[in-house]
Amino acid sequence: MSDNYNHITSVDQSDRKVPINLRQSGPTPVQMLISTRVRKSPYWHLSIQEGCWRATIYNRIYHPRGYVKPEDGGAMVEYDALVNHVTMWNVAVERQIQVKGSDAEAFVDYVITRDAKRIKDMHAKYVILCNEEGGILNDPVLLRLSKDEFWFSLADSDLMLWLQGVNVGKKFNVEINEIDVAPVQIQGPKSEALMIDLFGSKIKEVPVYGLMEGEVDGCRVIISQSGFSGEKGYEIYLIDATLHAEKLWNAVISAGKAHNLMVIAPAHHRRIAAGILSWGQDADFETSPFQCNLGYQVPRKKSADYIGKEKLNQQREMIESGNYPFKLIMVGLVLGGKPIEEYAPDFWTIHSQKDSDAVGYITSPWYSPELETNIAMGYVPIENSQVGTKLFVNLPDNYSIKVGEYVDAEVVEMPFRPSVNPNAREIAKLDGRDAAY
């Protein structure tokens, strides 16, 4: 793939107001400016101490995205620690937005597509919030701490402003604020053993998406059995994180020594295999849930009104009649080429024939050691989306088998392999229920 600084127009994005930028610029070396315009999380200095050498920005917070340097094996060394041992991730970028008050349930029910009334106290759910056009604004984990208190654990969009803006007009009796709570994720097959050392055997009673109160070195935390990997895992939400970050971090590091703990970046190579989306990369505010395998989040039976309900119901009716309301749809792909063991700097293009114009683009590619092939999520026209469809991908030269020649690809089912901790979509598929309830 030679650098192509022209925007690729053959991919039909006529249904978008802001097209995905398909210019192929490759890795463009720059030095990130660290300034006070972007927040440093309470764990930022601790990540630096652990060897963080690169970062991105997520929710306007600096986000560690690499600890093992390429010359030492890079992200695949971190992957090995995740799937064989236990890892800790600094995910303080998951801002916590608290909705609290006598109308908390009614307000939350109005802004999410799922039925908030069915979420029990001290339980969490993966949810989506949509705008009036049915575009996905955020796909957070929603924690219900009590009858009148919820926390949105955010993906990468500033949802607090939206929530506060909605309530200017609706005037529910709630307070909506970001709170000083910062999570870390504990992920991997030895995560339960580590969590038992930290919190006792009662951690084994916490179900998937269950919550539990706990304490670490005198610091209050909320624990959930959840994560962004598909492996067994937990999230520890530290309360008053600005004051107590070192206590929690050091306690986990100390307890983790017996379990071969490694501090790593969020494992995108593993979440892709689990079919877990990354907002801003795989979906955004112009993406319909029906377009990106999140249609199960749109209930057929929720009687209460919610933002986007009318448009989403229209979209479902159109799809069921064979008239899709969007040009491209997400698929899973296995593809050839040399192992992709780094983040993609561009949306690489997908083609229906060798040397033909691009018809789609890849959003999240990586190499799967278990499947011994490259895997990816991407968007293609509806007619190219059936499982078994043969396609081609234009990879950068460093991943191509033969420079300038597209690699073979095939549409496959997602997730790409079973998860130890199935995500909501996997659970819905396994048990046949309408997971939106």
N, C-alpha and C positions, 0 to 999 in steps of 0.2 A: 504494500500500500504506500504509494507516494503521498506526501502531504497535499491535501486538497483544501485550499482556503476558501473555495467557493461554496456557498450553501447549496446542498444537494436538493434539487427541486423535484426529482422524479418520485420521491416518497410523498404520497398523498396526505398532506396535513391540512387540507382545506377546512376541516372541522375545528381547527384550533385558532384561537386569536393570537397566541404567541407560539410559533412553531418551535419544536425542539431543534437546537442548533446542531446541524449535522456536518459542519465543517470539520475536516480531519486534520487537526493541528499537531497531534502527537504530544508526547511529554514536553512541555515547555518549561525549562528550568527557571524557577524563580525562588527568591527567598521570601518567606512569609514575614510580614511586618508584625511584630508583637507590640500592640499599643493598648491604651486604656479604652479605646472605642469598643473593643470586644472583651467580654468578661473572661477572667481566669476563674475556673471553678475552684472550690476548696481543695480539690485533690490535684490541681495542676502541678504544683511544685513536687508532689510526691511521685507523680508520673515521670517527671524529669529525672528525679533521683533514681527511678527504676530503669532509666535508659531510653525514654521516649526520644526519638530523633526526628519525627515528623508529625505534623498535625494538620487538621483541616478546621473549618468553622462550621458549627452545627448549632442551630438555635442561638446564634450570636455569642457562642462560647467556644473557646479553643478546645479542640477535640483530639486527643492522642490517637494516632492511626498507624503507629509502628514502633516496636521496641527492638526487635532483632533486625540488625542491618542486613542488606542484601548479601554482602560478602560472607556473612555467617549463616546464610540459609533463608533469611527474610521471613516473610509471612507464613511459609510452609512449615517452618520450625514452630511458630506459634500455633498453627493448625494441629501439629502433632501433639502438642501439650494439651490442647482442647479435647481431642478425641480419645486420648489415652490417659490423661491425668486430671488436673483441675486448674482452672485459670481465673484470674480476677481482672475485670475490665473497669476502667474509669468511665462511667456513663453519666456523670453529673450533668451532661448536656441535655438529659431528659428532664427538662424543667418540670416542676410539679405545680400545677395550677389547682388550687383548692376552691371548691364550690361548697359553701356552708350556709345553712339556714333552714328555716321551716319549709321552704319551697325547693330545696335542693333536688329532691327526686324528680319533681315536675319539671324543673329547669333542665336537668340533665336529659330527661326523657325527650324533651323538645329539641335538643341539639344533636343527639345521637340517633342513628337509624335503629339500633336494637331497643328492646324493651327494658328500660332501666328498672322498672318495678320488679323484674324477675331476678335482679342481682341481689344476692343476700348480703347482709352485713358481714364484714371481714372476708369478702371475696372480691376478685377482680375479673375483668373480661377484656378481651381485645375488641375494640370498637372502631367505628369510623364516624366522622362528622362530615357532612356535605353542605355545599352551598345550595342556593335555590335552583341552580341548573343541574344539580346532581353531581358536581365535581367534588372530588375528595379533598377536604381541607387539611385533614390530619388523620392518622390511624394510631392513636395512643393505646396504651393499656389504661383502663379505667379502674381505679381502686375505690371500693365502697367501704369506708371505715365504720360508718354507723348510719342510722336512718337519715340523718341530716348532714352528712359530710362525705364528699367524694374528692378524689384527687385524679386529675388527668396527667398521666406520665407521658410527656409529649414526644412525638416524632418531630422532624425538622421543619416546623412552621410555627409562627408566633400566634398560637391559638388564644392566648389570654385576651388580646385586643379584640378578637372576634367575639369571644364570649361576653366580654364587658359591653361591647357594642350592641349585641343582640338584646342584652338586658336593659339597655337604655330605653328601648321601646316597649319591651314586654313587662318590665317592672316586677319580676319575681322577687320574693323576699329572700334574697341570697346575697352573700358577699363573695366576690370572685377576686382572688389574689394569687400571685406567685408566693410560695412559702419557702423557707430556708431548709429544704429537704433535698439531699443529693444521694442518688443511688450508686452502688457498685453492683456489678453482676458477678456471680460465682457460677461458672459453667464447666461442665465436664463430668466424666463418669465417677470421679471421686468427690464430687461436690457435696453429696449427702454426708459422707464421712467427715468432711471438713466442717460442715454446718452443725453436725452433732457435737463436734469438739467445741464449737463456739456457743451453741444454744441448747444442747442436751438432746435426748432421744425424742422429745416431743416434736421435733422438726419432721420426723417420719410420718406424723399424722397430718401434715399439711398437704392437701390435694393440689393437683395442677390448678393454678390460678387461685389457690387459697391464700389467705393472709394470716399472719401471726405476729403478735407483739413480742419484742425481745429487748435485751439489753446487752451492750458490749462495753466492758470497762466503765460501767456507770452511765453509758450513753444510750438513750432510747432509740429504738429502730422499729420499723415495720418490715416484715419479711414476706415475700411472695415466692411461690414456686412458679417461676416464669423465666423467660429469657429470649435471646435473639439468635439462638444457635441450633435448636433441634436436639441438642444434647440435654441430659439431666442438668437442671440448673435452678438457681435462685437469684432474686434481687434483694439487696439489703438497702432500705431507704433510711438514711441517717437523718434524724431530726436535729435541728440546730447545727447543721453541717458546718457552717462557717466557724463555729467554736470547737467542734469535736472531730474534724476530719482526720487529724493525725492519730487520735486514739483508735478510731475504727480501722483505719488503714493498717496501722502497725499491729493491731490485734489479729487481723486476717493474715498478714504476712507471717507472724509468729506461729499461728496455728497451722498455717499452710505448709510449713517446712516438712512436716511429717507426711505430707501427701504430694510432694513434688509440685507445689503450686508455682505457677508462672504468671506474672503480670503481662497481659497481651492487649492488643487492640481488638475492638469488636470484630468478630470473625465473619466477615462477609463471605468468605469462601465456604463456610459451613451453612450460613443462613440461606444461601442460594440453593444448596442441595436440598434444604428443607422447604423450599418454595416460599420463604418469608420475604415480603416486599420491603424495600427501603424507600420511604417517601422522599420525593425530590429526584430520585434516580429511576424508580420503576413506576411511579405514579405522581400526579400532582393535582392542583386544583382544577385542571381541565380534563382530568381522567375520570371516567365513569367507573363505579365498582364493577359493573358488568363487563367492563373492558379488560380488567386485570385480575380476574379470578376471585373477586370479592363480592360477587353477586349474592353469595349466601349471607352476607351481612345486611341484605335488604329484605326485611320480613314481608310476607304476604298477609299476615294477620294482625299486624299492629294497628289497633283502632285509633290510638291517639295521634294527633298531628305532630309532625316533626319537619324540620327544615329540609327541603329537597324531596319530600314524600311524593308530591304530585308529579314532578318530573321523573323521578326514579320509577314510579309505577308506569308511566308512559313508556319509558325506555324498555321495561320488561315486556310490555305488550307488543312493542315493535319487534323486539328480538324474537319473541315466540311466534310472530307472524312471518319471520324471515326477513324483516326489514331493519337492518342494524342501524342504530343512530350514530354510529361512529365509523371511521374509515379503517382503523387498525385495531387489532386485538392481541393481547399478550399470549405468548406460547412459551413452552419450554423447548430447548434445543440441546442436542448433543452435536458437537462439531469437531472437525479434525484440526490439524495444526499442531505446533509444538505446545507443551503445557503452558497455560496462562497462569502465572503465579504472582501476578501483580495487578493492582487496580488499573482498569482501563481509563485512559485519559480522554477518550472520545466515545461517542455512540457509533460503534462500527456498523457498517451497512450490511443488510441482508438482500440477497438477489434470488430471483426465481429461476434464472438460468445462468450458466457461466458467461461472464463478460456482458451480462445484460445490465440495464439501469437498476439502481437500487429500488426496492419496493418496501423495505422496512429497516429496522435498526435494532441492535442489541443494547440492552440497558445494563445488565449485570452478568459478566462472564467470569469464569474461574475454572481451574483444573480440579477434578475430583479424583483423589488418589484411590478411593474405593472402587469407583467405576472405571478408572484408568482412561478417562477421556475428558476433554473440555466440555463444560456444561454452561448454559446461559439462559437468561430470560430475555425476551425481546418482543417487538411488535411487528406484525405482518398483516397484510390484507386478509379479510375474512376467508377468501377463496384459497389462501395458502396456509390455513390454520389447523387443518385436520391432522390428527396424529398419524405419523407415517409419511407426511409430505416431505419430499426431498427439496432442499434449498441449498444455497451457497452463501458463504460469509467472506467478506473482504477483510482479512486480518492485516495488521501491521507487518512489515517485513520481518521483524524479529520473531514473530510467531508463525509465519507462513512456512510451509514445507518447501515450496518453490516460489521465490519472490515474484510478485505480480500475478500469481494464480490464486483464484478463490478456493477456499477449502469446502469440502462437503459438509452438509448439516442435515439434520432430520428433526422434525417436530416430534416430541415425546410428551408423556404425561408428567405433571408435577404433583407432588414433590419427586425429586429425582431418586431419592432413596428413603426408606422409612426412618422416622425420627424416634429417639428414645423418649423425648417429651414432644408429642405431636402438637402442632399448632392448631388453631381453631379450625382452619380449613381442612386439615387432615382428619380431625375428630369428626367434623360434619360429614365428611365423605365416608368414614368408616362406619358410623352408626346410622346414617341415613336421616338424621334429624334436621330440622330447619334450625341451623346454628344461630340464627339471629335472635332466638329466644333463650 
